[in-house]
Amino acid sequence: MGKKHLGDMIRESAQKYGDKTAMRFKYGGQMQETSYKKMEVMVRDAALSLLELDAKEGEMIGIFSGNRPEWSISDLAILTIRGVSVPIYATNTAKQAEYIVKDSGIKIIFVGTKDHYDKVQTFINKIDRIIVFDESIPISGDKAMRFTEFLKIGMQSKKEKELEERMSKSSSDDLATLIYTSGTTGDPKGVMLTHSNIFHQIDGIMEHFVITPEDRSLSFLPLSHAYERSWSYIVFYNGVQNNYISDTKKVLEYMQDVKPTCMVSVPRLYEKIYATVYDRLERASGLKKILFNWSVKTGRKYQFKKKDRKFIGPYLAFRHYMADGLVLKKLRDIVGGHKNFFSAGGAPLSIEIEEFFLSIGLLVCQGYGLTETSPVISCNRPGDFKFGTVGKILRDTEVKIADTGEILIRGGNLMKGYYNKPEATSESIVDGWFHTGDVGVIDQDGFLKITDRIKDLIITSQGKNIAPQHIETMVGKDYFIEQIATIGDKRKYISALIVPSFQALEEWARENGISYSSREDLIKNPGVIEMYRKRIDDQSKELANYEKIKKFTLLADEFTQDNGELTPTMKIKRKVVGEKYKDIINSMYTGDGGRDSD
């Protein structure tokens, strides 16, 4: 491809892959498939419809929906008319969505469900046109239309020449999207990414990963997230089948049905799978435990010899064959069988979990990046990975470590800047180098390791610098923990707010004869508290003494986005949580509350 533009890319993919399935999604419980040829026709019809609605070049057009084929079709149509696609997280509140609409100047918006439609109604005066994906919901007013109705406008359009003229003027430097950061420390900022930024990712990833039309991907992370979004373009570039998931709580069910050969995710998915496997193991018979541990140990030895290109003798090969048939294959079946690779990003993943997955024959390639970097800066690759790191730097990307230890980056993946925020842009990009806010090191083999997040860093009253994410990764992988927020800045020791995994806890309570009338009653039970104290201590063995959780409090309610405690990417807003729970937190330092964990 000469000029690199996503509008051209989808046309070329349609020519290459034709009748091959591009998208699969369940409508009303029935799986429907769309070929690459049909997808390109729908993109073209949607693009012509946008021209009929008088959408301008460079116009900001919103998509407020969960993952589904219409999301991708609308996105590519916006890019085809040289518009700018502005995704809004499906979980955003009406107020959060309104902020993005107002800040970016969106006048045309695509919405997914009744929930999204109703939220837009609260600021309908700012919108000229709403296009609704869900055909079953009632709509009203002159501004709203269904997606099928919208496509018919394009089918009847006579603006093919205007569309071709726009595409002929397109450039790799065109602004492709405005992605709003999740705003852990203030209002979200619109990150401006060009077609060139995105193709930097396509080229960089394809250099190290074999991706073919025979692959199947599961679109699990939100498409409004830069990670899943860039991956979806790689999927379509390579003729891969993309399967959209409507209910992320059923991800394992979808994985067993779809049997994806590759996909991207965040560490929490792998932590949950790992925790579930080991919880079942705790309940297994002694013989099953012995067989499981022998099989995983054998798998680990086999896979590491394979990784290090060392000789695998016939005895080890036979043992691995037996272990695979008896145990390892069954563990892979939990996630739908063989994978070319998994990918993880967005938060740290423990070495223990990385090694477990490799031992059962599944490689998790952990990477690193930010929305501002399109997003990938570095990643581990098949045949070239090191656990405990986020891999090697992508080509055409420069990384250096500042005197403070902060990771600085520049290259073809770096954003144009923050929309309408020149001061914020100049603060984050200094002399061409973007300041990531993360602290890290590059080892002698060229692997990048993240050690701290500057803004999250806890400095205790004893002067200890502590990375809360490290503690939360180690302790939070426990089967009985759903969410964890560590506390300790300017305090004498580390404490934690913990939201139990109530499904697991309630099952445990029934098995142990613990009666309760409510969640609040359950988490105050001395037996429950003692169980959590032991599990926290067990998960903290590898932590330094000053990193260990001295006291903790169990919470009955989850941290949520609606309550302002989480960002759309499920990161904890520490200031909000600290303020909301300040009385509970203070009690853990005055001796009036919390529970000792040592």
C-alpha positions as CSV (number, residue, x, y, z in Angstrom):
1,M,0.0,0.0,0.0
2,G,1.5,3.4,-1.0
3,K,-0.5,6.1,0.8
4,K,-1.4,4.6,4.2
5,H,-5.1,5.5,4.9
6,L,-7.7,3.3,6.6
7,G,-10.3,4.2,4.0
8,D,-8.1,2.6,1.3
9,M,-7.2,-0.3,3.6
10,I,-10.7,-1.6,3.9
11,R,-11.2,-1.4,0.2
12,E,-8.1,-3.4,-0.5
13,S,-9.0,-6.0,2.2
14,A,-12.4,-6.5,0.5
15,Q,-10.6,-7.1,-2.8
16,K,-8.2,-9.6,-1.3
17,Y,-10.5,-11.5,1.0
18,G,-13.9,-11.2,-0.7
19,D,-16.3,-13.8,0.6
20,K,-14.3,-14.6,3.6
21,T,-16.0,-13.8,6.9
22,A,-14.9,-10.5,8.4
23,M,-17.4,-10.1,11.3
24,R,-19.5,-12.4,13.4
25,F,-22.1,-11.3,16.0
26,K,-25.1,-12.7,17.8
27,Y,-28.3,-10.8,17.0
28,G,-31.3,-12.1,19.1
29,G,-29.3,-15.2,20.0
30,Q,-28.5,-16.0,16.4
31,M,-25.0,-15.8,15.0
32,Q,-24.8,-13.7,11.8
33,E,-21.7,-13.4,9.6
34,T,-20.6,-10.6,7.3
35,S,-18.1,-11.1,4.5
36,Y,-15.3,-8.7,3.7
37,K,-17.0,-7.9,0.4
38,K,-20.3,-7.2,2.2
39,M,-18.6,-5.2,4.9
40,E,-16.9,-2.9,2.4
41,V,-20.3,-2.3,0.7
42,M,-21.8,-1.4,4.0
43,V,-18.9,1.0,4.8
44,R,-19.4,2.6,1.4
45,D,-23.1,3.0,1.9
46,A,-22.6,4.5,5.4
47,A,-20.0,6.9,4.0
48,L,-22.4,8.1,1.3
49,S,-25.1,8.4,3.9
50,L,-22.8,10.7,6.0
51,L,-22.2,12.8,2.9
52,E,-26.0,13.1,2.4
53,L,-26.2,14.3,6.0
54,D,-23.7,17.0,5.0
55,A,-20.8,15.7,7.1
56,K,-17.7,17.8,6.4
57,E,-14.0,16.8,6.0
58,G,-12.4,16.8,9.4
59,E,-15.8,16.7,11.2
60,M,-15.9,15.1,14.6
61,I,-18.4,12.2,14.6
62,G,-19.2,10.2,17.7
63,I,-19.7,6.5,18.4
64,F,-21.3,5.7,21.8
65,S,-21.8,2.0,21.8
66,G,-20.5,-1.4,22.9
67,N,-18.6,-3.7,20.5
68,R,-20.6,-4.8,17.5
69,P,-20.2,-4.9,13.7
70,E,-22.0,-1.6,13.3
71,W,-19.3,0.1,15.4
72,S,-16.6,-0.9,13.0
73,I,-18.7,-0.1,9.9
74,S,-19.5,3.4,11.2
75,D,-15.9,4.0,12.3
76,L,-14.5,3.1,8.8
77,A,-17.2,5.1,7.1
78,I,-16.3,8.2,9.1
79,L,-12.6,7.7,8.1
80,T,-13.6,7.1,4.4
81,I,-15.1,10.6,4.2
82,R,-12.0,12.0,5.9
83,G,-14.0,12.6,9.0
84,V,-12.7,12.1,12.6
85,S,-14.0,9.2,14.6
86,V,-14.6,10.0,18.3
87,P,-15.4,6.9,20.4
88,I,-17.2,7.2,23.7
89,Y,-16.9,4.4,26.2
90,A,-20.2,2.4,26.3
91,T,-20.0,2.5,30.1
92,N,-19.7,6.3,30.3
93,T,-22.3,8.3,32.2
94,A,-24.5,10.9,30.4
95,K,-22.4,13.6,32.0
96,Q,-19.1,12.0,30.8
97,A,-20.5,11.5,27.3
98,E,-21.8,15.1,27.2
99,Y,-18.3,16.4,28.1
100,I,-16.8,14.6,25.1
101,V,-19.6,15.8,22.8
102,K,-19.2,19.4,23.9
103,D,-15.4,19.4,23.9
104,S,-15.0,17.8,20.4
105,G,-18.0,19.5,18.8
106,I,-19.8,16.3,17.8
107,K,-23.1,16.9,15.9
108,I,-23.6,13.4,14.5
109,I,-23.5,10.5,16.8
110,F,-24.0,6.7,16.5
111,V,-25.5,5.0,19.6
112,G,-25.8,1.3,20.5
113,T,-28.6,0.5,22.9
114,K,-31.5,2.2,24.6
115,D,-29.2,3.1,27.5
116,H,-27.0,5.1,25.1
117,Y,-29.9,6.6,23.3
118,D,-31.5,7.8,26.6
119,K,-28.2,9.3,27.8
120,V,-27.9,11.3,24.6
121,Q,-31.4,12.6,25.1
122,T,-30.2,14.5,28.1
123,F,-28.1,16.7,25.9
124,I,-30.0,16.4,22.7
125,N,-29.8,20.2,22.1
126,K,-26.1,19.7,21.3
127,I,-26.8,17.0,18.6
128,D,-28.1,17.3,15.1
129,R,-28.5,13.6,14.3
130,I,-28.6,10.3,16.2
131,I,-28.2,7.0,14.4
132,V,-29.3,4.0,16.4
133,F,-27.7,0.5,16.0
134,D,-30.3,-1.5,18.1
135,E,-33.3,-2.0,15.8
136,S,-35.6,-3.0,18.7
137,I,-35.6,0.1,20.8
138,P,-38.3,2.9,20.4
139,I,-37.0,6.2,18.9
140,S,-38.7,9.5,18.4
141,G,-38.1,13.0,17.0
142,D,-36.7,14.3,13.8
143,K,-33.1,13.8,14.9
144,A,-33.2,10.0,15.3
145,M,-33.0,7.2,12.8
146,R,-32.2,3.5,12.8
147,F,-28.9,2.3,11.3
148,T,-30.8,0.3,8.6
149,E,-32.6,3.4,7.6
150,F,-29.4,5.3,7.6
151,L,-27.7,2.8,5.2
152,K,-30.7,3.1,2.8
153,I,-29.9,6.8,2.3
154,G,-26.4,5.8,1.1
155,M,-27.8,3.0,-1.2
156,Q,-29.8,5.7,-3.0
157,S,-27.2,8.4,-2.9
158,K,-25.7,10.0,-6.1
159,K,-22.6,11.3,-4.3
160,E,-20.2,8.6,-5.4
161,K,-18.1,11.1,-7.2
162,E,-17.9,13.4,-4.2
163,L,-16.8,10.4,-2.1
164,E,-14.1,9.5,-4.5
165,E,-12.9,13.0,-4.7
166,R,-12.5,13.1,-0.9
167,M,-10.6,9.8,-0.9
168,S,-8.3,11.1,-3.6
169,K,-7.3,14.0,-1.4
170,S,-6.8,11.8,1.7
171,S,-3.4,11.7,3.3
172,S,-1.6,9.6,5.9
173,D,-1.4,12.8,8.0
174,D,-5.2,13.1,8.1
175,L,-6.5,13.1,11.7
176,A,-8.2,9.7,12.1
177,T,-9.5,9.7,15.6
178,L,-9.9,11.6,18.8
179,I,-9.6,9.2,21.8
180,Y,-10.3,10.7,25.2
181,T,-8.0,9.6,28.0
182,S,-9.7,8.0,31.0
183,G,-9.0,11.0,33.2
184,T,-7.6,9.5,36.5
185,T,-6.4,12.9,37.6
186,G,-8.7,15.4,35.9
187,D,-10.9,16.0,32.9
188,P,-10.3,13.6,30.0
189,K,-8.1,15.0,27.2
190,G,-8.7,14.3,23.5
191,V,-5.7,12.5,22.0
192,M,-5.3,13.3,18.3
193,L,-4.1,10.3,16.3
194,T,-3.5,10.2,12.5
195,H,-3.8,7.4,10.0
196,S,0.0,7.4,10.0
197,N,0.1,6.8,13.8
198,I,-2.2,3.8,13.3
199,F,-0.2,2.3,10.4
200,H,2.9,2.6,12.6
201,Q,1.2,0.1,14.8
202,I,0.1,-2.2,12.0
203,D,3.6,-2.3,10.5
204,G,5.3,-2.7,13.9
205,I,3.1,-5.5,15.1
206,M,3.1,-7.4,11.8
207,E,6.9,-7.5,11.8
208,H,6.9,-9.8,14.8
209,F,3.6,-11.7,14.8
210,V,2.3,-14.1,12.1
211,I,-1.3,-13.1,11.5
212,T,-3.2,-14.7,8.6
213,P,-6.7,-15.0,7.1
214,E,-7.0,-18.4,8.9
215,D,-7.0,-16.6,12.3
216,R,-10.0,-15.8,14.5
217,S,-10.0,-12.9,17.0
218,L,-12.4,-12.1,19.8
219,S,-13.2,-8.4,20.2
220,F,-13.3,-8.3,24.0
221,L,-11.9,-5.0,25.1
222,P,-13.9,-1.9,24.3
223,L,-13.4,-0.6,20.7
224,S,-13.3,2.8,22.3
225,H,-10.0,1.7,23.9
226,A,-6.9,2.5,21.7
227,Y,-5.6,-1.0,22.3
228,E,-8.6,-3.0,20.9
229,R,-9.2,-0.3,18.2
230,S,-5.6,-0.6,16.8
231,W,-5.9,-4.4,17.0
232,S,-9.2,-4.4,15.0
233,Y,-7.4,-2.5,12.2
234,I,-4.7,-5.2,12.2
235,V,-7.4,-7.8,12.1
236,F,-9.1,-6.3,9.0
237,Y,-5.8,-5.6,7.3
238,N,-4.9,-9.3,7.5
239,G,-8.3,-10.8,6.6
240,V,-8.8,-12.2,10.1
241,Q,-12.3,-13.2,11.3
242,N,-13.4,-10.7,14.0
243,N,-15.9,-12.0,16.6
244,Y,-17.7,-9.3,18.6
245,I,-18.8,-10.0,22.2
246,S,-21.9,-8.3,23.6
247,D,-21.5,-9.5,27.2
248,T,-18.0,-9.4,28.5
249,K,-19.0,-11.4,31.6
250,K,-19.5,-14.4,29.3
251,V,-16.0,-14.1,27.8
252,L,-15.0,-17.7,28.6
253,E,-18.2,-19.0,27.1
254,Y,-17.5,-17.0,24.0
255,M,-13.9,-18.2,23.9
256,Q,-15.0,-21.8,24.0
257,D,-17.5,-21.1,21.2
258,V,-15.4,-19.0,18.9
259,K,-12.0,-20.7,19.7
260,P,-10.0,-17.5,18.9
261,T,-6.5,-18.1,17.8
262,C,-5.4,-14.6,18.9
263,M,-6.8,-11.7,20.9
264,V,-5.8,-8.8,23.1
265,S,-6.9,-8.3,26.6
266,V,-6.0,-6.8,30.0
267,P,-4.3,-8.8,32.8
268,R,-7.5,-9.1,34.8
269,L,-8.8,-11.8,32.4
270,Y,-5.7,-13.9,32.8
271,E,-5.7,-13.3,36.6
272,K,-9.3,-14.5,36.8
273,I,-8.6,-17.7,34.8
274,Y,-5.5,-18.4,36.9
275,A,-7.4,-17.8,40.1
276,T,-10.3,-20.0,39.1
277,V,-8.0,-22.9,38.1
278,Y,-6.1,-22.8,41.4
279,D,-9.3,-22.5,43.4
280,R,-10.6,-25.6,41.8
281,L,-7.3,-27.3,42.5
282,E,-7.6,-26.5,46.2
283,R,-10.9,-28.5,46.3
284,A,-9.5,-31.4,44.3
285,S,-8.4,-34.8,45.6
286,G,-4.8,-35.4,46.6
287,L,-4.2,-37.5,43.5
288,K,-5.6,-34.9,41.2
289,K,-3.3,-32.2,42.8
290,I,-0.3,-34.4,42.3
291,L,-1.1,-35.0,38.7
292,F,-1.9,-31.3,38.1
293,N,1.3,-30.1,39.6
294,W,3.4,-32.7,37.8
295,S,1.8,-31.8,34.5
296,V,2.3,-28.0,34.9
297,K,5.9,-28.6,36.1
298,T,6.6,-30.8,33.1
299,G,5.0,-28.3,30.8
300,R,7.1,-25.5,32.2
301,K,10.3,-27.4,31.7
302,Y,9.4,-28.3,28.2
303,Q,8.3,-24.8,27.1
304,F,11.3,-23.1,28.6
305,K,13.7,-25.5,26.9
306,K,11.8,-24.8,23.7
307,K,11.9,-21.0,24.3
308,D,15.7,-21.1,25.0
309,R,16.2,-23.4,21.9
310,K,17.7,-26.1,24.1
311,F,17.6,-29.8,23.2
312,I,14.4,-31.6,24.3
313,G,15.3,-35.2,24.8
314,P,12.9,-38.1,24.1
315,Y,12.1,-38.7,27.8
316,L,11.0,-35.1,28.4
317,A,9.1,-35.1,25.1
318,F,7.2,-38.2,26.1
319,R,6.5,-36.8,29.6
320,H,5.1,-33.7,28.0
321,Y,3.0,-35.7,25.6
322,M,1.4,-37.5,28.6
323,A,1.0,-34.3,30.7
324,D,-0.6,-32.5,27.7
325,G,-3.1,-35.3,27.1
326,L,-4.0,-35.7,30.8
327,V,-4.1,-32.1,32.0
328,L,-2.6,-29.3,29.9
329,K,-5.0,-29.6,26.9
330,K,-8.0,-29.5,29.3
331,L,-6.6,-26.3,30.7
332,R,-6.2,-24.8,27.2
333,D,-9.8,-25.8,26.5
334,I,-11.0,-23.4,29.1
335,V,-10.0,-20.5,26.8
336,G,-11.0,-22.3,23.6
337,G,-8.0,-24.3,22.8
338,H,-4.8,-23.5,21.0
339,K,-3.7,-19.8,20.6
340,N,-1.0,-18.4,18.4
341,F,-0.7,-15.8,21.1
342,F,-2.5,-13.8,23.8
343,S,-1.6,-10.2,24.3
344,A,-1.8,-8.2,27.6
345,G,-1.5,-4.6,28.3
346,G,-2.9,-1.7,30.4
347,A,-1.6,-3.0,33.8
348,P,1.1,-5.3,35.1
349,L,0.7,-9.0,34.9
350,S,2.7,-11.1,37.4
351,I,5.5,-13.4,36.3
352,E,3.8,-16.3,38.1
353,I,0.8,-16.0,35.8
354,E,2.8,-15.5,32.7
355,E,4.8,-18.7,33.5
356,F,1.7,-20.7,34.3
357,F,0.1,-19.9,30.9
358,L,3.3,-20.7,29.1
359,S,3.5,-24.0,31.0
360,I,0.1,-25.1,29.6
361,G,1.1,-24.0,26.1
362,L,-0.4,-20.5,25.9
363,L,1.9,-17.5,25.4
364,V,0.8,-14.2,26.8
365,C,2.8,-11.4,25.2
366,Q,2.7,-8.5,27.6
367,G,3.2,-5.1,26.1
368,Y,3.2,-1.4,27.1
369,G,1.9,1.8,25.7
370,L,-0.5,4.7,26.2
371,T,-3.4,6.2,24.2
372,E,-0.9,9.0,23.3
373,T,1.3,6.4,21.6
374,S,-1.3,4.8,19.4
375,P,-0.9,2.8,21.8
376,V,1.9,0.2,21.7
377,I,5.5,1.3,22.5
378,S,6.9,-2.2,23.3
379,C,5.8,-5.8,23.4
380,N,7.0,-9.3,23.9
381,R,6.9,-11.5,20.8
382,P,6.7,-15.2,20.1
383,G,10.3,-16.4,20.2
384,D,11.6,-13.2,21.8
385,F,10.1,-12.6,25.2
386,K,11.1,-12.2,28.8
387,F,8.7,-12.5,31.6
388,G,8.5,-9.6,34.0
389,T,9.1,-7.1,31.2
390,V,6.9,-5.4,28.6
391,G,9.1,-6.5,25.8
392,K,11.3,-4.8,23.2
393,I,10.6,-1.4,21.6
394,L,8.7,-1.4,18.3
395,R,10.6,-0.2,15.2
396,D,10.6,3.5,14.4
397,T,10.1,4.3,18.1
398,E,12.7,5.8,20.4
399,V,12.7,5.4,24.1
400,K,15.1,6.9,26.6
401,I,15.1,6.9,30.4
402,A,15.4,10.4,32.0
403,D,17.6,11.1,34.9
404,T,14.5,10.8,37.1
405,G,13.9,7.3,35.7
406,E,10.9,8.4,33.7
407,I,10.3,6.8,30.3
408,L,10.4,9.2,27.4
409,I,9.3,8.3,23.9
410,R,9.2,9.8,20.4
411,G,8.5,8.3,17.0
412,G,5.9,7.6,14.4
413,N,3.4,6.4,17.0
414,L,3.3,9.7,19.0
415,M,0.1,11.7,18.9
416,K,-0.2,15.1,17.3
417,G,-1.3,16.5,20.7
418,Y,-4.3,17.0,22.9
419,Y,-7.3,18.5,21.1
420,N,-7.8,22.2,22.0
421,K,-5.3,21.9,24.9
422,P,-1.9,23.4,23.7
423,E,-0.7,23.9,27.2
424,A,-1.3,20.3,28.2
425,T,0.4,19.2,24.9
426,S,3.5,21.4,25.6
427,E,3.7,20.1,29.2
428,S,3.7,16.4,28.0
429,I,5.9,16.7,24.9
430,V,9.1,18.5,25.6
431,D,11.7,18.9,22.8
432,G,9.9,16.2,20.9
433,W,9.9,13.7,23.7
434,F,6.7,12.5,25.3
435,H,6.8,12.2,29.1
436,T,4.9,9.0,29.9
437,G,4.6,9.4,33.6
438,D,6.0,5.9,34.1
439,V,9.3,4.9,35.6
440,G,11.3,2.1,34.0
441,V,14.6,0.6,32.9
442,I,15.8,-1.1,29.7
443,D,17.9,-4.2,30.5
444,Q,21.0,-5.3,28.7
445,D,19.0,-7.4,26.3
446,G,16.8,-4.5,25.2
447,F,13.7,-5.4,27.2
448,L,11.8,-2.6,28.9
449,K,10.6,-3.1,32.5
450,I,8.1,-0.7,34.2
451,T,8.8,-0.2,37.9
452,D,6.6,2.7,39.0
453,R,3.8,5.1,37.9
454,I,4.9,8.6,39.0
455,K,1.5,9.9,39.8
456,D,0.5,6.8,41.7
457,L,3.7,6.4,43.7
458,I,3.1,6.1,47.4
459,I,5.7,7.7,49.7
460,T,5.2,6.6,53.3
461,S,6.0,8.7,56.3
462,Q,9.0,6.5,56.7
463,G,10.3,7.7,53.3
464,K,9.7,4.4,51.4
465,N,8.8,4.8,47.7
466,I,6.1,2.1,46.9
467,A,4.4,1.3,43.7
468,P,0.7,0.5,44.6
469,Q,0.2,-1.4,41.3
470,H,2.8,-3.9,42.2
471,I,1.1,-4.7,45.5
472,E,-2.3,-4.8,43.8
473,T,-1.0,-7.2,41.1
474,M,0.4,-9.6,43.6
475,V,-2.5,-9.6,46.0
476,G,-5.4,-8.9,43.6
477,K,-4.8,-12.1,41.7
478,D,-6.4,-14.0,44.5
479,Y,-9.6,-15.9,43.6
480,F,-11.6,-14.2,46.5
481,I,-10.6,-10.6,45.6
482,E,-12.5,-8.6,43.0
483,Q,-11.0,-5.2,43.5
484,I,-8.2,-3.7,45.7
485,A,-7.0,-0.2,46.4
486,T,-3.8,0.2,48.3
487,I,-3.4,3.2,50.7
488,G,-0.3,4.6,52.4
489,D,0.8,8.0,51.0
490,K,2.3,10.0,53.9
491,R,1.2,7.2,56.2
492,K,3.3,4.9,58.4
493,Y,2.4,1.7,56.6
494,I,0.4,0.2,53.8
495,S,-3.3,-0.5,54.2
496,A,-6.0,-1.6,51.6
497,L,-9.6,-1.4,50.7
498,I,-10.7,-4.7,49.3
499,V,-13.9,-5.6,47.5
500,P,-14.4,-9.4,47.7
501,S,-15.4,-11.6,44.8
502,F,-18.9,-12.1,46.3
503,Q,-19.8,-15.1,44.2
504,A,-16.7,-16.9,45.5
505,L,-17.1,-15.7,49.0
506,E,-20.8,-16.6,49.3
507,E,-20.0,-20.1,48.1
508,W,-17.2,-20.4,50.6
509,A,-19.5,-19.2,53.4
510,R,-22.1,-21.8,52.5
511,E,-19.5,-24.6,52.6
512,N,-18.2,-23.4,56.0
513,G,-21.6,-23.0,57.6
514,I,-21.5,-19.2,57.9
515,S,-24.9,-17.6,57.9
516,Y,-25.5,-14.0,57.0
517,S,-28.3,-11.6,56.2
518,S,-26.5,-9.2,53.8
519,R,-23.1,-8.5,52.2
520,E,-22.5,-6.0,55.0
521,D,-23.1,-8.8,57.5
522,L,-21.0,-11.3,55.7
523,I,-17.8,-9.1,55.5
524,K,-18.0,-8.4,59.2
525,N,-17.9,-12.0,60.1
526,P,-14.7,-12.9,62.0
527,G,-14.2,-16.1,60.1
528,V,-14.4,-14.2,56.8
529,I,-11.9,-11.6,58.0
530,E,-9.5,-14.3,59.2
531,M,-9.8,-16.1,55.8
532,Y,-8.9,-12.9,53.9
533,R,-6.0,-12.1,56.4
534,K,-4.5,-15.5,55.6
535,R,-5.0,-15.2,51.8
536,I,-3.5,-11.7,51.7
537,D,-0.5,-12.8,53.7
538,D,-0.1,-15.8,51.4
539,Q,-0.2,-13.6,48.2
540,S,2.3,-11.2,49.8
541,K,5.2,-13.5,50.4
542,E,7.3,-12.0,47.6
543,L,6.7,-8.4,48.8
544,A,9.2,-6.5,50.9
545,N,8.1,-6.0,54.5
546,Y,7.3,-2.3,54.0
547,E,5.2,-3.2,50.9
548,K,3.0,-5.7,52.8
549,I,-0.6,-4.8,53.7
550,K,-0.6,-4.1,57.5
551,K,-4.4,-3.5,57.7
552,F,-7.3,-3.9,55.4
553,T,-11.1,-3.3,55.3
554,L,-13.5,-5.3,53.3
555,L,-16.2,-3.3,51.4
556,A,-19.7,-4.4,50.5
557,D,-19.9,-2.3,47.3
558,E,-17.8,-2.5,44.2
559,F,-15.9,0.6,42.9
560,T,-17.8,1.7,39.9
561,Q,-17.6,4.2,37.0
562,D,-21.1,5.6,37.8
563,N,-19.9,6.5,41.3
564,G,-16.8,8.2,39.9
565,E,-14.4,5.7,41.5
566,L,-13.2,4.0,38.2
567,T,-12.2,5.4,34.8
568,P,-13.8,3.9,31.7
569,T,-10.8,1.6,31.5
570,M,-11.5,0.3,35.0
571,K,-8.5,2.1,36.6
572,I,-9.1,3.3,40.2
573,K,-9.3,7.0,40.7
574,R,-7.3,7.0,43.9
575,K,-8.1,10.6,44.9
576,V,-11.8,9.9,44.6
577,V,-11.6,6.6,46.5
578,G,-9.4,8.3,49.2
579,E,-11.9,11.1,49.7
580,K,-15.0,8.8,49.7
581,Y,-13.6,6.3,52.2
582,K,-11.5,8.7,54.2
583,D,-13.2,7.8,57.5
584,I,-12.6,4.1,57.0
585,I,-9.0,4.8,55.9
586,N,-8.3,7.0,58.9
587,S,-9.7,4.3,61.2
588,M,-7.0,1.9,59.8
589,Y,-4.4,4.2,61.1
590,T,-5.9,5.1,64.5
591,G,-6.5,1.6,65.8
592,D,-10.3,1.9,65.5
593,G,-10.8,-0.2,62.4
594,G,-9.4,-2.4,59.7
595,R,-7.8,-5.8,60.3
596,D,-4.2,-6.6,60.9
597,S,-2.7,-8.9,58.2
598,D,0.3,-10.0,60.1
